[in-house]
Amino acid sequence: MGAIITCFLEVIGVFFNNRNGLIIMKKALIAMSGGVDSSVSLYLLKQQGFDCTGVMMKLFENNDIGASRERACCSLEDAEYARDAAYTLGVPFYVYNFVTDFKEQVINRFINAYQNGATPNPCIDCNRHLKFDKLYSRAKQLDVDYIATGHYARIEKNEDTGRYIIRRAIDETKDQSYVLYFMTQEQLAHTLFPLGGLHKYDVRKIAEEQGFVNANKVDSQDICFVRDGDYAGFIEQYTGGSYECGDFIDIHGNVIGRHNGLIRYTIGQRKGLGGTFGKPMYVNSKNTADNTITLCEDSQLFSKSLTACDFNWIAYSKVENPIKVTAKIRYAHAPQKATASPLSHDTVRVDFEEPQRAIAKGQAVVLYDGDTVIGGGTIM
């Protein structure tokens, strides 16, 4: 009976100390954005018996990015939403200043990617370098057992391999496993995703029942530090620089028009090209060396293979031979059948059964086996 009780207590977040008979609560640091997901995550963990602390990461000064106080995720309003949820639950709440880290690891990477002809994914960089690096390091310094976020994904331990794995969320419409492919075994062992087994409507219902003021707050869709989706405008304002116009060329190298600067275009783009070409044309590639953008017809946007670097394997410690997978090349991309072939310890070639449209340098390719994340990397 004692073993059963101990097991039960571990499940709800505590463990039994046989030496002195005390029940000691496991500690969890919950990353709070002011949104409903992180607020409900805090509630669920407190209900499970964790000793919780709510934390908001201050990522930038709104004035630095040209945003109003009410606009961005670091706004006073969002901080008040997060603080209100924590205080409603009787949980301590703090704000950690990660402004310098965010500038170096997210904003600068974002700008450098566009300047070098790539299409960045700053949300992945934020998760990788801020939440699961800086915040996790802070939790270790404070002797906290876990960090937790409102991500829709599931962490489990594969008893056959002994490795922690990431699985898709129950709510497929909210699944965020794609943006978590970089996580290490250590990070997975000390991370909690309380919402992985819930649907969004259940999360909002819980928030309403608890009286959270953000129960019906609209989910953020945009990059937090870019106003109105104007990436080029943000880069120019932030750097104080401008980007030269250049030539549009076709796939044969013929000049067919003029562009307004490489940073204003992404692979697969059709609208906003600023010219008439006699037929629909799309951005095929960008060449920073000669400041040209190659345009093509839609049928010429498709490719059957890609190479990814900085590859992180989650489900396996090492992969030496080609494996059958499904692969996503964008967050909203439906997984496609493919073969993944390791080229080195952190470089992988992915060959699709069917050609894929607008594979973009700088985006992530994430491999799956069913609903399990095998690993992922950055498209070269």
Secondary structure by P-SEA (a helix, b strand, c coil): caaaaaaaaaaacbbbccccccbbbbbbbbbbcccaaaaaaaaaaaaaccbbbbbbbbcccccccccccccccccaaaaaaaaaaaaaabbbbbbbbaaaaaaaccaaaaaaaaaacbbbcaaaaaaacccccaaaaaaaaaccccccccccbbbbbcccccbbbbbbccccccccccccccccaaaaaccccccccccaaaaaaaaaaacccccccccccccccccccaaaaaaaaaacbbbbbbbbccccccccccccccccccccccccccccccccccccccccccbbbbbbccccccccccccccccccccccccbbbbbbbbccccccbbbbbbbbccccbbbbbbccccccccccbbbbbbcccccccccccc
